[in-house]
């Protein structure tokens, strides 16, 4: 799937970068974006797998099953 990004979004992402090394260096934009995307995907995975939102209850009403702990 090819995605187009709004110019305003790209401008916002590039704010503060002054030279190419700022973008491509060890803490550059690609690394930051990859980290953010992975975190977002990992955060969504349990919801998809478990079938209910954070703070919600599963169909069996098992209680605090989402974070893997119990009293």
PDB file of N, H, CA, C and O in Angstrom:
ATOM      1  N   UNK A   1       0.849  -1.171   0.000  1.00  0.00           N
ATOM      2  CA  UNK A   1       0.000   0.000   0.000  1.00  0.00           C
ATOM      3  C   UNK A   1       0.898   1.239   0.000  1.00  0.00           C
ATOM      4  O   UNK A   1       1.711   1.436   0.903  1.00  0.00           O
ATOM      5  N   UNK A   2       0.736   2.042  -1.002  1.00  0.00           N
ATOM      6  H   UNK A   2       0.075   1.882  -1.735  1.00  0.00           H
ATOM      7  CA  UNK A   2       1.496   3.290  -1.075  1.00  0.00           C
ATOM      8  C   UNK A   2       0.711   4.380  -0.366  1.00  0.00           C
ATOM      9  O   UNK A   2      -0.489   4.547  -0.585  1.00  0.00           O
ATOM     10  N   UNK A   3       1.403   5.110   0.479  1.00  0.00           N
ATOM     11  H   UNK A   3       2.377   4.974   0.656  1.00  0.00           H
ATOM     12  CA  UNK A   3       0.736   6.131   1.288  1.00  0.00           C
ATOM     13  C   UNK A   3       1.351   7.488   1.011  1.00  0.00           C
ATOM     14  O   UNK A   3       2.571   7.612   0.907  1.00  0.00           O
ATOM     15  N   UNK A   4       0.526   8.487   0.894  1.00  0.00           N
ATOM     16  H   UNK A   4      -0.465   8.386   0.979  1.00  0.00           H
ATOM     17  CA  UNK A   4       0.996   9.859   0.732  1.00  0.00           C
ATOM     18  C   UNK A   4       0.883  10.573   2.058  1.00  0.00           C
ATOM     19  O   UNK A   4      -0.093  10.402   2.788  1.00  0.00           O
ATOM     20  N   UNK A   5       1.882  11.371   2.366  1.00  0.00           N
ATOM     21  H   UNK A   5       2.675  11.510   1.773  1.00  0.00           H
ATOM     22  CA  UNK A   5       1.890  12.111   3.616  1.00  0.00           C
ATOM     23  C   UNK A   5       1.642  13.581   3.337  1.00  0.00           C
ATOM     24  O   UNK A   5       2.164  14.149   2.378  1.00  0.00           O
ATOM     25  N   UNK A   6       0.841  14.177   4.191  1.00  0.00           N
ATOM     26  H   UNK A   6       0.418  13.716   4.970  1.00  0.00           H
ATOM     27  CA  UNK A   6       0.546  15.595   4.046  1.00  0.00           C
ATOM     28  C   UNK A   6       1.831  16.403   4.200  1.00  0.00           C
ATOM     29  O   UNK A   6       2.689  16.068   5.017  1.00  0.00           O
ATOM     30  N   UNK A   7       1.956  17.460   3.415  1.00  0.00           N
ATOM     31  H   UNK A   7       1.258  17.732   2.752  1.00  0.00           H
ATOM     32  CA  UNK A   7       3.123  18.342   3.476  1.00  0.00           C
ATOM     33  C   UNK A   7       3.301  18.895   4.883  1.00  0.00           C
ATOM     34  O   UNK A   7       4.430  19.005   5.363  1.00  0.00           O
ATOM     35  N   UNK A   8       2.213  19.244   5.547  1.00  0.00           N
ATOM     36  H   UNK A   8       1.296  19.154   5.157  1.00  0.00           H
ATOM     37  CA  UNK A   8       2.280  19.801   6.900  1.00  0.00           C
ATOM     38  C   UNK A   8       2.871  18.788   7.883  1.00  0.00           C
ATOM     39  O   UNK A   8       3.627  19.159   8.780  1.00  0.00           O
ATOM     40  N   UNK A   9       2.532  17.532   7.715  1.00  0.00           N
ATOM     41  H   UNK A   9       1.917  17.230   6.986  1.00  0.00           H
ATOM     42  CA  UNK A   9       3.081  16.502   8.584  1.00  0.00           C
ATOM     43  C   UNK A   9       4.589  16.369   8.370  1.00  0.00           C
ATOM     44  O   UNK A   9       5.353  16.289   9.332  1.00  0.00           O
ATOM     45  N   UNK A  10       5.002  16.345   7.131  1.00  0.00           N
ATOM     46  H   UNK A  10       4.381  16.410   6.349  1.00  0.00           H
ATOM     47  CA  UNK A  10       6.435  16.264   6.834  1.00  0.00           C
ATOM     48  C   UNK A  10       7.175  17.488   7.356  1.00  0.00           C
ATOM     49  O   UNK A  10       8.272  17.365   7.900  1.00  0.00           O
ATOM     50  N   UNK A  11       6.582  18.670   7.195  1.00  0.00           N
ATOM     51  H   UNK A  11       5.691  18.771   6.753  1.00  0.00           H
ATOM     52  CA  UNK A  11       7.200  19.885   7.730  1.00  0.00           C
ATOM     53  C   UNK A  11       7.371  19.787   9.243  1.00  0.00           C
ATOM     54  O   UNK A  11       8.408  20.171   9.782  1.00  0.00           O
ATOM     55  N   UNK A  12       6.354  19.273   9.920  1.00  0.00           N
ATOM     56  H   UNK A  12       5.511  18.961   9.481  1.00  0.00           H
ATOM     57  CA  UNK A  12       6.420  19.126  11.372  1.00  0.00           C
ATOM     58  C   UNK A  12       7.510  18.121  11.764  1.00  0.00           C
ATOM     59  O   UNK A  12       8.266  18.365  12.705  1.00  0.00           O
ATOM     60  N   UNK A  13       7.594  17.011  11.058  1.00  0.00           N
ATOM     61  H   UNK A  13       6.980  16.813  10.293  1.00  0.00           H
ATOM     62  CA  UNK A  13       8.615  16.003  11.352  1.00  0.00           C
ATOM     63  C   UNK A  13      10.026  16.530  11.142  1.00  0.00           C
ATOM     64  O   UNK A  13      10.951  16.142  11.855  1.00  0.00           O
ATOM     65  N   UNK A  14      10.189  17.407  10.172  1.00  0.00           N
ATOM     66  H   UNK A  14       9.437  17.722   9.592  1.00  0.00           H
ATOM     67  CA  UNK A  14      11.516  17.911   9.830  1.00  0.00           C
ATOM     68  C   UNK A  14      11.925  19.153  10.617  1.00  0.00           C
ATOM     69  O   UNK A  14      13.044  19.641  10.461  1.00  0.00           O
ATOM     70  N   UNK A  15      11.038  19.665  11.453  1.00  0.00           N
ATOM     71  H   UNK A  15      10.129  19.269  11.580  1.00  0.00           H
ATOM     72  CA  UNK A  15      11.340  20.845  12.257  1.00  0.00           C
ATOM     73  C   UNK A  15      12.543  20.578  13.152  1.00  0.00           C
ATOM     74  O   UNK A  15      12.596  19.564  13.848  1.00  0.00           O
ATOM     75  N   UNK A  16      13.496  21.482  13.129  1.00  0.00           N
ATOM     76  H   UNK A  16      13.453  22.305  12.563  1.00  0.00           H
ATOM     77  CA  UNK A  16      14.666  21.370  13.987  1.00  0.00           C
ATOM     78  C   UNK A  16      15.851  20.662  13.359  1.00  0.00           C
ATOM     79  O   UNK A  16      16.952  20.704  13.908  1.00  0.00           O
ATOM     80  N   UNK A  17      15.652  20.017  12.228  1.00  0.00           N
ATOM     81  H   UNK A  17      14.757  19.983  11.782  1.00  0.00           H
ATOM     82  CA  UNK A  17      16.762  19.367  11.547  1.00  0.00           C
ATOM     83  C   UNK A  17      17.450  20.392  10.656  1.00  0.00           C
ATOM     84  O   UNK A  17      16.803  21.044   9.837  1.00  0.00           O
ATOM     85  N   UNK A  18      18.751  20.531  10.817  1.00  0.00           N
ATOM     86  H   UNK A  18      19.276  20.001  11.482  1.00  0.00           H
ATOM     87  CA  UNK A  18      19.475  21.560  10.088  1.00  0.00           C
ATOM     88  C   UNK A  18      20.407  21.014   9.022  1.00  0.00           C
ATOM     89  O   UNK A  18      20.641  21.675   8.010  1.00  0.00           O
ATOM     90  N   UNK A  19      20.937  19.831   9.230  1.00  0.00           N
ATOM     91  H   UNK A  19      20.747  19.294  10.052  1.00  0.00           H
ATOM     92  CA  UNK A  19      21.868  19.253   8.260  1.00  0.00           C
ATOM     93  C   UNK A  19      21.542  17.775   8.061  1.00  0.00           C
ATOM     94  O   UNK A  19      20.876  17.177   8.907  1.00  0.00           O
ATOM     95  N   UNK A  20      21.994  17.179   6.969  1.00  0.00           N
ATOM     96  H   UNK A  20      22.535  17.665   6.282  1.00  0.00           H
ATOM     97  CA  UNK A  20      21.652  15.781   6.677  1.00  0.00           C
ATOM     98  C   UNK A  20      21.978  14.820   7.816  1.00  0.00           C
ATOM     99  O   UNK A  20      21.226  13.875   8.053  1.00  0.00           O
ATOM    100  N   UNK A  21      23.081  15.042   8.524  1.00  0.00           N
ATOM    101  H   UNK A  21      23.692  15.810   8.332  1.00  0.00           H
ATOM    102  CA  UNK A  21      23.457  14.146   9.613  1.00  0.00           C
ATOM    103  C   UNK A  21      22.414  14.140  10.726  1.00  0.00           C
ATOM    104  O   UNK A  21      22.242  13.133  11.414  1.00  0.00           O
ATOM    105  N   UNK A  22      21.720  15.261  10.903  1.00  0.00           N
ATOM    106  H   UNK A  22      21.860  16.079  10.344  1.00  0.00           H
ATOM    107  CA  UNK A  22      20.666  15.322  11.914  1.00  0.00           C
ATOM    108  C   UNK A  22      19.550  14.324  11.595  1.00  0.00           C
ATOM    109  O   UNK A  22      18.941  13.741  12.491  1.00  0.00           O
ATOM    110  N   UNK A  23      19.303  14.146  10.316  1.00  0.00           N
ATOM    111  H   UNK A  23      19.799  14.620   9.587  1.00  0.00           H
ATOM    112  CA  UNK A  23      18.250  13.220   9.881  1.00  0.00           C
ATOM    113  C   UNK A  23      18.714  11.776   9.867  1.00  0.00           C
ATOM    114  O   UNK A  23      17.986  10.876  10.286  1.00  0.00           O
ATOM    115  N   UNK A  24      19.918  11.559   9.386  1.00  0.00           N
ATOM    116  H   UNK A  24      20.509  12.290   9.045  1.00  0.00           H
ATOM    117  CA  UNK A  24      20.362  10.188   9.129  1.00  0.00           C
ATOM    118  C   UNK A  24      21.285   9.630  10.189  1.00  0.00           C
ATOM    119  O   UNK A  24      21.679   8.468  10.097  1.00  0.00           O
ATOM    120  N   UNK A  25      21.645  10.412  11.192  1.00  0.00           N
ATOM    121  H   UNK A  25      21.324  11.356  11.267  1.00  0.00           H
ATOM    122  CA  UNK A  25      22.548   9.953  12.236  1.00  0.00           C
ATOM    123  C   UNK A  25      21.925   8.865  13.099  1.00  0.00           C
ATOM    124  O   UNK A  25      20.811   8.415  12.830  1.00  0.00           O
ATOM    125  N   UNK A  26      22.636   8.446  14.128  1.00  0.00           N
ATOM    126  H   UNK A  26      23.541   8.811  14.347  1.00  0.00           H
ATOM    127  CA  UNK A  26      22.195   7.340  14.966  1.00  0.00           C
ATOM    128  C   UNK A  26      20.832   7.561  15.628  1.00  0.00           C
ATOM    129  O   UNK A  26      20.102   6.601  15.874  1.00  0.00           O
ATOM    130  N   UNK A  27      20.489   8.801  15.913  1.00  0.00           N
ATOM    131  H   UNK A  27      21.082   9.581  15.713  1.00  0.00           H
ATOM    132  CA  UNK A  27      19.178   9.101  16.494  1.00  0.00           C
ATOM    133  C   UNK A  27      18.317   9.890  15.524  1.00  0.00           C
ATOM    134  O   UNK A  27      17.483  10.695  15.937  1.00  0.00           O
ATOM    135  N   UNK A  28      18.519   9.662  14.249  1.00  0.00           N
ATOM    136  H   UNK A  28      19.197   9.008  13.914  1.00  0.00           H
ATOM    137  CA  UNK A  28      17.817  10.401  13.211  1.00  0.00           C
ATOM    138  C   UNK A  28      16.353  10.027  13.077  1.00  0.00           C
ATOM    139  O   UNK A  28      15.838   9.152  13.773  1.00  0.00           O
ATOM    140  N   UNK A  29      15.718  10.710  12.173  1.00  0.00           N
ATOM    141  H   UNK A  29      16.136  11.420  11.607  1.00  0.00           H
ATOM    142  CA  UNK A  29      14.287  10.552  11.965  1.00  0.00           C
ATOM    143  C   UNK A  29      13.877   9.116  11.634  1.00  0.00           C
ATOM    144  O   UNK A  29      12.895   8.639  12.204  1.00  0.00           O
ATOM    145  N   UNK A  30      14.574   8.397  10.743  1.00  0.00           N
ATOM    146  H   UNK A  30      15.371   8.784  10.280  1.00  0.00           H
ATOM    147  CA  UNK A  30      14.154   7.016  10.465  1.00  0.00           C
ATOM    148  C   UNK A  30      14.136   6.139  11.722  1.00  0.00           C
ATOM    149  O   UNK A  30      13.213   5.345  11.901  1.00  0.00           O
ATOM    150  N   UNK A  31      15.124   6.270  12.576  1.00  0.00           N
ATOM    151  H   UNK A  31      15.874   6.915  12.430  1.00  0.00           H
ATOM    152  CA  UNK A  31      15.161   5.473  13.800  1.00  0.00           C
ATOM    153  C   UNK A  31      14.011   5.859  14.723  1.00  0.00           C
ATOM    154  O   UNK A  31      13.363   4.990  15.306  1.00  0.00           O
ATOM    155  N   UNK A  32      13.760   7.146  14.854  1.00  0.00           N
ATOM    156  H   UNK A  32      14.286   7.852  14.380  1.00  0.00           H
ATOM    157  CA  UNK A  32      12.678   7.607  15.722  1.00  0.00           C
ATOM    158  C   UNK A  32      11.319   7.138  15.204  1.00  0.00           C
ATOM    159  O   UNK A  32      10.476   6.686  15.979  1.00  0.00           O
ATOM    160  N   UNK A  33      11.111   7.248  13.894  1.00  0.00           N
ATOM    161  H   UNK A  33      11.796   7.615  13.264  1.00  0.00           H
ATOM    162  CA  UNK A  33       9.840   6.818  13.315  1.00  0.00           C
ATOM    163  C   UNK A  33       9.645   5.314  13.455  1.00  0.00           C
ATOM    164  O   UNK A  33       8.549   4.850  13.772  1.00  0.00           O
ATOM    165  N   UNK A  34      10.711   4.554  13.219  1.00  0.00           N
ATOM    166  H   UNK A  34      11.601   4.931  12.961  1.00  0.00           H
ATOM    167  CA  UNK A  34      10.623   3.103  13.362  1.00  0.00           C
ATOM    168  C   UNK A  34      10.249   2.737  14.790  1.00  0.00           C
ATOM    169  O   UNK A  34       9.375   1.898  15.008  1.00  0.00           O
ATOM    170  N   UNK A  35      10.898   3.355  15.753  1.00  0.00           N
ATOM    171  H   UNK A  35      11.608   4.037  15.576  1.00  0.00           H
ATOM    172  CA  UNK A  35      10.582   3.088  17.153  1.00  0.00           C
ATOM    173  C   UNK A  35       9.140   3.415  17.495  1.00  0.00           C
ATOM    174  O   UNK A  35       8.469   2.640  18.176  1.00  0.00           O
ATOM    175  N   UNK A  36       8.666   4.547  17.030  1.00  0.00           N
ATOM    176  H   UNK A  36       9.211   5.177  16.477  1.00  0.00           H
ATOM    177  CA  UNK A  36       7.294   4.958  17.310  1.00  0.00           C
ATOM    178  C   UNK A  36       6.286   4.006  16.667  1.00  0.00           C
ATOM    179  O   UNK A  36       5.275   3.658  17.277  1.00  0.00           O
ATOM    180  N   UNK A  37       6.568   3.586  15.429  1.00  0.00           N
ATOM    181  H   UNK A  37       7.389   3.868  14.933  1.00  0.00           H
ATOM    182  CA  UNK A  37       5.669   2.659  14.737  1.00  0.00           C
ATOM    183  C   UNK A  37       5.638   1.294  15.409  1.00  0.00           C
ATOM    184  O   UNK A  37       4.573   0.691  15.541  1.00  0.00           O
ATOM    185  N   UNK A  38       6.800   0.803  15.834  1.00  0.00           N
ATOM    186  H   UNK A  38       7.665   1.293  15.727  1.00  0.00           H
ATOM    187  CA  UNK A  38       6.856  -0.495  16.513  1.00  0.00           C
ATOM    188  C   UNK A  38       6.100  -0.433  17.836  1.00  0.00           C
ATOM    189  O   UNK A  38       5.337  -1.343  18.159  1.00  0.00           O
ATOM    190  N   UNK A  39       6.310   0.641  18.607  1.00  0.00           N
ATOM    191  H   UNK A  39       6.930   1.380  18.345  1.00  0.00           H
ATOM    192  CA  UNK A  39       5.589   0.783  19.870  1.00  0.00           C
ATOM    193  C   UNK A  39       4.083   0.830  19.652  1.00  0.00           C
ATOM    194  O   UNK A  39       3.326   0.210  20.399  1.00  0.00           O
ATOM    195  N   UNK A  40       3.648   1.557  18.637  1.00  0.00           N
ATOM    196  H   UNK A  40       4.263   2.061  18.030  1.00  0.00           H
ATOM    197  CA  UNK A  40       2.214   1.645  18.342  1.00  0.00           C
ATOM    198  C   UNK A  40       1.660   0.278  17.959  1.00  0.00           C
ATOM    199  O   UNK A  40       0.587  -0.113  18.417  1.00  0.00           O
ATOM    200  N   UNK A  41       2.393  -0.444  17.119  1.00  0.00           N
ATOM    201  H   UNK A  41       3.265  -0.126  16.746  1.00  0.00           H
ATOM    202  CA  UNK A  41       1.944  -1.774  16.689  1.00  0.00           C
ATOM    203  C   UNK A  41       1.896  -2.738  17.878  1.00  0.00           C
ATOM    204  O   UNK A  41       0.941  -3.503  18.013  1.00  0.00           O
ATOM    205  N   UNK A  42       2.906  -2.709  18.729  1.00  0.00           N
ATOM    206  H   UNK A  42       3.683  -2.089  18.619  1.00  0.00           H
ATOM    207  CA  UNK A  42       2.921  -3.602  19.881  1.00  0.00           C
ATOM    208  C   UNK A  42       1.809  -3.260  20.863  1.00  0.00           C
ATOM    209  O   UNK A  42       1.268  -4.145  21.525  1.00  0.00           O
ATOM    210  N   UNK A  43       1.472  -1.992  20.958  1.00  0.00           N
ATOM    211  H   UNK A  43       1.912  -1.273  20.421  1.00  0.00           H
ATOM    212  CA  UNK A  43       0.379  -1.593  21.833  1.00  0.00           C
ATOM    213  C   UNK A  43      -0.973  -2.050  21.314  1.00  0.00           C
ATOM    214  O   UNK A  43      -1.880  -2.320  22.101  1.00  0.00           O
ATOM    215  N   UNK A  44      -1.115  -2.139  20.014  1.00  0.00           N
ATOM    216  H   UNK A  44      -0.378  -1.920  19.375  1.00  0.00           H
ATOM    217  CA  UNK A  44      -2.381  -2.563  19.410  1.00  0.00           C
ATOM    218  C   UNK A  44      -2.520  -4.067  19.377  1.00  0.00           C
ATOM    219  O   UNK A  44      -3.639  -4.579  19.357  1.00  0.00           O
ATOM    220  N   UNK A  45      -1.409  -4.793  19.370  1.00  0.00           N
ATOM    221  H   UNK A  45      -0.499  -4.377  19.386  1.00  0.00           H
ATOM    222  CA  UNK A  45      -1.446  -6.245  19.236  1.00  0.00           C
ATOM    223  C   UNK A  45      -2.260  -6.931  20.322  1.00  0.00           C
ATOM    224  O   UNK A  45      -3.079  -7.791  19.999  1.00  0.00           O
ATOM    225  N   UNK A  46      -2.072  -6.587  21.612  1.00  0.00           N
ATOM    226  H   UNK A  46      -1.407  -5.888  21.874  1.00  0.00           H
ATOM    227  CA  UNK A  46      -2.877  -7.270  22.625  1.00  0.00           C
ATOM    228  C   UNK A  46      -4.379  -7.040  22.452  1.00  0.00           C
ATOM    229  O   UNK A  46      -5.175  -7.950  22.680  1.00  0.00           O
ATOM    230  N   UNK A  47      -4.764  -5.836  22.052  1.00  0.00           N
ATOM    231  H   UNK A  47      -4.117  -5.097  21.866  1.00  0.00           H
ATOM    232  CA  UNK A  47      -6.183  -5.548  21.847  1.00  0.00           C
ATOM    233  C   UNK A  47      -6.748  -6.447  20.764  1.00  0.00           C
ATOM    234  O   UNK A  47      -7.829  -7.015  20.921  1.00  0.00           O
ATOM    235  N   UNK A  48      -6.025  -6.576  19.675  1.00  0.00           N
ATOM    236  H   UNK A  48      -5.147  -6.115  19.548  1.00  0.00           H
ATOM    237  CA  UNK A  48      -6.481  -7.424  18.583  1.00  0.00           C
ATOM    238  C   UNK A  48      -6.513  -8.884  19.016  1.00  0.00           C
ATOM    239  O   UNK A  48      -7.471  -9.599  18.723  1.00  0.00           O
ATOM    240  N   UNK A  49      -5.491  -9.319  19.699  1.00  0.00           N
ATOM    241  H   UNK A  49      -4.713  -8.738  19.937  1.00  0.00           H
ATOM    242  CA  UNK A  49      -5.387 -10.716  20.116  1.00  0.00           C
ATOM    243  C   UNK A  49      -6.421 -11.073  21.180  1.00  0.00           C
ATOM    244  O   UNK A  49      -7.077 -12.111  21.093  1.00  0.00           O
ATOM    245  N   UNK A  50      -6.564 -10.199  22.194  1.00  0.00           N
ATOM    246  H   UNK A  50      -6.031  -9.356  22.265  1.00  0.00           H
ATOM    247  CA  UNK A  50      -7.472 -10.492  23.299  1.00  0.00           C
ATOM    248  C   UNK A  50      -8.927 -10.196  22.966  1.00  0.00           C
ATOM    249  O   UNK A  50      -9.838 -10.812  23.520  1.00  0.00           O
ATOM    250  N   UNK A  51      -9.139  -9.250  22.061  1.00  0.00           N
ATOM    251  H   UNK A  51      -8.400  -8.749  21.612  1.00  0.00           H
ATOM    252  CA  UNK A  51     -10.502  -8.942  21.644  1.00  0.00           C
ATOM    253  C   UNK A  51     -11.215  -7.910  22.491  1.00  0.00           C
ATOM    254  O   UNK A  51     -12.430  -7.754  22.371  1.00  0.00           O
ATOM    255  N   UNK A  52     -10.486  -7.192  23.354  1.00  0.00           N
ATOM    256  H   UNK A  52      -9.498  -7.319  23.451  1.00  0.00           H
ATOM    257  CA  UNK A  52     -11.105  -6.123  24.124  1.00  0.00           C
ATOM    258  C   UNK A  52     -10.071  -5.049  24.421  1.00  0.00           C
ATOM    259  O   UNK A  52      -8.869  -5.313  24.435  1.00  0.00           O
ATOM    260  N   UNK A  53     -10.551  -3.843  24.656  1.00  0.00           N
ATOM    261  H   UNK A  53     -11.528  -3.629  24.644  1.00  0.00           H
ATOM    262  CA  UNK A  53      -9.700  -2.676  24.851  1.00  0.00           C
ATOM    263  C   UNK A  53      -9.049  -2.682  26.230  1.00  0.00           C
ATOM    264  O   UNK A  53      -9.538  -3.345  27.145  1.00  0.00           O
ATOM    265  N   UNK A  54      -7.939  -1.939  26.384  1.00  0.00           N
ATOM    266  H   UNK A  54      -7.542  -1.400  25.640  1.00  0.00           H
ATOM    267  CA  UNK A  54      -7.342  -1.812  27.712  1.00  0.00           C
ATOM    268  C   UNK A  54      -8.361  -1.268  28.704  1.00  0.00           C
ATOM    269  O   UNK A  54      -9.107  -0.341  28.389  1.00  0.00           O
ATOM    270  N   UNK A  55      -8.389  -1.837  29.884  1.00  0.00           N
ATOM    271  H   UNK A  55      -7.782  -2.589  30.140  1.00  0.00           H
ATOM    272  CA  UNK A  55      -9.343  -1.415  30.906  1.00  0.00           C
ATOM    273  C   UNK A  55     -10.683  -2.106  30.777  1.00  0.00           C
ATOM    274  O   UNK A  55     -11.515  -2.023  31.680  1.00  0.00           O
ATOM    275  N   UNK A  56     -10.903  -2.795  29.653  1.00  0.00           N
ATOM    276  H   UNK A  56     -10.227  -2.863  28.919  1.00  0.00           H
ATOM    277  CA  UNK A  56     -12.153  -3.519  29.456  1.00  0.00           C
ATOM    278  C   UNK A  56     -12.092  -4.889  30.090  1.00  0.00           C
ATOM    279  O   UNK A  56     -11.094  -5.264  30.705  1.00  0.00           O
ATOM    280  N   UNK A  57     -13.155  -5.620  29.935  1.00  0.00           N
ATOM    281  H   UNK A  57     -13.966  -5.315  29.435  1.00  0.00           H
ATOM    282  CA  UNK A  57     -13.215  -6.981  30.474  1.00  0.00           C
ATOM    283  C   UNK A  57     -13.381  -7.961  29.321  1.00  0.00           C
ATOM    284  O   UNK A  57     -14.023  -7.667  28.314  1.00  0.00           O
ATOM    285  N   UNK A  58     -12.790  -9.118  29.498  1.00  0.00           N
ATOM    286  H   UNK A  58     -12.268  -9.357  30.317  1.00  0.00           H
ATOM    287  CA  UNK A  58     -12.946 -10.145  28.483  1.00  0.00           C
ATOM    288  C   UNK A  58     -14.329 -10.771  28.588  1.00  0.00           C
ATOM    289  O   UNK A  58     -15.065 -10.495  29.535  1.00  0.00           O
ATOM    290  N   UNK A  59     -14.677 -11.593  27.646  1.00  0.00           N
ATOM    291  H   UNK A  59     -14.079 -11.818  26.877  1.00  0.00           H
ATOM    292  CA  UNK A  59     -16.009 -12.189  27.585  1.00  0.00           C
ATOM    293  C   UNK A  59     -16.294 -13.069  28.802  1.00  0.00           C
ATOM    294  O   UNK A  59     -17.437 -13.147  29.253  1.00  0.00           O
ATOM    295  N   UNK A  60     -15.265 -13.732  29.337  1.00  0.00           N
ATOM    296  H   UNK A  60     -14.337 -13.668  28.971  1.00  0.00           H
ATOM    297  CA  UNK A  60     -15.467 -14.600  30.491  1.00  0.00           C
ATOM    298  C   UNK A  60     -15.456 -13.841  31.811  1.00  0.00           C
ATOM    299  O   UNK A  60     -15.765 -14.421  32.852  1.00  0.00           O
ATOM    300  N   UNK A  61     -15.108 -12.560  31.790  1.00  0.00           N
ATOM    301  H   UNK A  61     -14.858 -12.089  30.945  1.00  0.00           H
ATOM    302  CA  UNK A  61     -15.066 -11.755  33.008  1.00  0.00           C
ATOM    303  C   UNK A  61     -13.964 -12.187  33.954  1.00  0.00           C
ATOM    304  O   UNK A  61     -14.138 -12.157  35.173  1.00  0.00           O
ATOM    305  N   UNK A  62     -12.830 -12.589  33.398  1.00  0.00           N
ATOM    306  H   UNK A  62     -12.689 -12.614  32.408  1.00  0.00           H
ATOM    307  CA  UNK A  62     -11.732 -13.096  34.220  1.00  0.00           C
ATOM    308  C   UNK A  62     -11.068 -12.007  35.054  1.00  0.00           C
ATOM    309  O   UNK A  62     -10.182 -12.302  35.855  1.00  0.00           O
ATOM    310  N   UNK A  63     -11.475 -10.778  34.881  1.00  0.00           N
ATOM    311  H   UNK A  63     -12.195 -10.539  34.230  1.00  0.00           H
ATOM    312  CA  UNK A  63     -10.911  -9.712  35.693  1.00  0.00           C
ATOM    313  C   UNK A  63      -9.680  -9.099  35.077  1.00  0.00           C
ATOM    314  O   UNK A  63      -9.693  -8.711  33.908  1.00  0.00           O
ATOM    315  N   UNK A  64      -8.617  -9.007  35.849  1.00  0.00           N
ATOM    316  H   UNK A  64      -8.606  -9.323  36.798  1.00  0.00           H
ATOM    317  CA  UNK A  64      -7.417  -8.289  35.457  1.00  0.00           C
ATOM    318  C   UNK A  64      -6.496  -9.185  34.614  1.00  0.00           C
ATOM    319  O   UNK A  64      -5.337  -9.392  34.975  1.00  0.00           O
ATOM    320  N   UNK A  65      -6.991  -9.701  33.526  1.00  0.00           N
ATOM    321  H   UNK A  65      -7.933  -9.533  33.233  1.00  0.00           H
ATOM    322  CA  UNK A  65      -6.205 -10.614  32.684  1.00  0.00           C
ATOM    323  C   UNK A  65      -5.320  -9.861  31.705  1.00  0.00           C
ATOM    324  O   UNK A  65      -4.366 -10.435  31.181  1.00  0.00           O
ATOM    325  N   UNK A  66      -5.603  -8.618  31.450  1.00  0.00           N
ATOM    326  H   UNK A  66      -6.378  -8.152  31.876  1.00  0.00           H
ATOM    327  CA  UNK A  66      -4.886  -7.891  30.394  1.00  0.00           C
ATOM    328  C   UNK A  66      -3.422  -7.673  30.720  1.00  0.00           C
ATOM    329  O   UNK A  66      -2.586  -7.767  29.822  1.00  0.00           O
ATOM    330  N   UNK A  67      -3.082  -7.390  31.947  1.00  0.00           N
ATOM    331  H   UNK A  67      -3.761  -7.313  32.677  1.00  0.00           H
ATOM    332  CA  UNK A  67      -1.683  -7.127  32.257  1.00  0.00           C
ATOM    333  C   UNK A  67      -0.974  -8.347  32.844  1.00  0.00           C
ATOM    334  O   UNK A  67       0.189  -8.252  33.236  1.00  0.00           O
ATOM    335  N   UNK A  68      -1.647  -9.472  32.909  1.00  0.00           N
ATOM    336  H   UNK A  68      -2.592  -9.549  32.590  1.00  0.00           H
ATOM    337  CA  UNK A  68      -1.002 -10.700  33.348  1.00  0.00           C
ATOM    338  C   UNK A  68      -0.795 -10.818  34.847  1.00  0.00           C
ATOM    339  O   UNK A  68      -0.018 -11.664  35.290  1.00  0.00           O
ATOM    340  N   UNK A  69      -1.468  -9.993  35.641  1.00  0.00           N
ATOM    341  H   UNK A  69      -2.099  -9.306  35.282  1.00  0.00           H
ATOM    342  CA  UNK A  69      -1.311 -10.096  37.075  1.00  0.00           C
ATOM    343  C   UNK A  69      -2.674 -10.160  37.751  1.00  0.00           C
ATOM    344  O   UNK A  69      -3.698  -9.811  37.165  1.00  0.00           O
ATOM    345  N   UNK A  70      -2.656 -10.603  38.969  1.00  0.00           N
ATOM    346  H   UNK A  70      -1.824 -10.887  39.445  1.00  0.00           H
ATOM    347  CA  UNK A  70      -3.884 -10.676  39.742  1.00  0.00           C
ATOM    348  C   UNK A  70      -3.548 -10.386  41.200  1.00  0.00           C
ATOM    349  O   UNK A  70      -2.382 -10.454  41.588  1.00  0.00           O
ATOM    350  N   UNK A  71      -4.552 -10.063  42.012  1.00  0.00           N
ATOM    351  H   UNK A  71      -5.500 -10.008  41.697  1.00  0.00           H
ATOM    352  CA  UNK A  71      -4.262  -9.736  43.413  1.00  0.00           C
ATOM    353  C   UNK A  71      -3.688 -10.913  44.188  1.00  0.00           C
ATOM    354  O   UNK A  71      -3.396 -10.786  45.377  1.00  0.00           O
TER     355      UNK A  71
END
